């Protein structure tokens, strides 16, 4: 008799946190374990196209962080694997 156990070992997607820093900037952060994810933005949702964030991403221990200026244009963010 042969026994087979299938386990789905995929981790849930990382959580993207947006924190106000000043009246004109926010900080986006996500777990350092999500090293193979890229931060992207779009100006509408659902988006026709997503663009990569080109600001410097910092890793100070855990998590990854990036500070972005707020604008009058709405933006949507995602982490893409």
N, C-alpha and C positions, 0 to 999 in steps of 0.2 A: 504494500500500500504506500502511495506517495501522497505527501501532504504539502500544500503550497499556501503560504500566507503572503498576501500582497498588502504592502503598507505604502500609503501616499506620504512621502517624506517632504513634500514641498512645504516651504514656510509661507505663511500669509504675507501679502505685500507689505512693505514698510509703511509706517505712518508718517505722513508729511505734516509738520506742525508749523503754523504761521503765527508769529508773535509780534505785536506792535513794539517798536523800539523807540521811535520818536514820532511826532505828528507827520513826518514826511518819509519815514522808512519802516520797513518790517524785516524780521529775520525769519528765514525758512530753515527748518532743521529736520533731519531724519537720521535713523540709526547708522552708526559706522559699519555695521554688518552688511549694509546694503551697498557695498562697494561697486557692484555691477549695475547700478541704476544711474540714470542720467536725469537731471532736473530739466523740465521743459515747460514752456508757457504757450498760451494761445490767447487771443483777444476776444474770442467768442466761443460759445459752447452750445451745441456740439461743434467741435472745431473741424475745419476743413484741413488745417495744417498746424503742426506744433513746431516751435522753434526752441533750440537749446538755449539755456541760460549761459551767458558768457562771463558773468561776474566770477571772481575768485571764490572758490569753495574752500572753507577752512575745516580742518579736522583737529580739534583741540580735545583729545581724549575721545569722548563719545558725546555727542553726535557730530555729523557733518553739519555745517552751518553756512549760510550765505545771507548777506544783508542786501536788500534791494530798496531803491527809492520808490515811494508810492507816486502814482501819476493820476491824472484825471481819467485815463483810459482804464477800464476794468481789465483784469488779467486773470486767467485760470492757470493753475499749476498742476503738474503731475510728475511722478517718478516713472520713468520708462526703462524697462529692462532690455 
